[in-house]
Structures are given as C-alpha cells and as structure tokens.
Amino acid sequence: MCCQQSGDVPRPLPRLGLPQWPALLGILALAVIPTIIAAATTVYEKLLHRLGRQATSTTP
C-alpha cells in the first residue's frame, strides 16, 4: 500500500468484458448461418441448372 494515501478510496479493477463474449458469439453465429445457407443454395441452384442443360442437350 505504498501508493495509496490515507483517505483514498480504492478503485475497482476494470472489467474486461468477458461476460459479453457468449452473447457476441451467438449474434455472430446467427449472422453466419443464413450466409452459409444462402451460399449453399446458390451453388446447388447452379449445379441443378448445369445438370438440367446437360440432360436436355443429350435427349434426342
């Protein structure tokens, strides 16, 4: 206690914000899941379109 003078009120240590991490990760997950679904849907649509063109071009 060499740095405190008598009468000084000790200040609490600053919080690091760690309790907020689960909420932030949850929000991030909620934002990432629709993005992944949209990307997969786009790729699947392009694949189906390509397969459809091949099927119609090979039929006599």
Residue pairs with C-beta under 8 A, 6 or more apart in sequence:
4 10
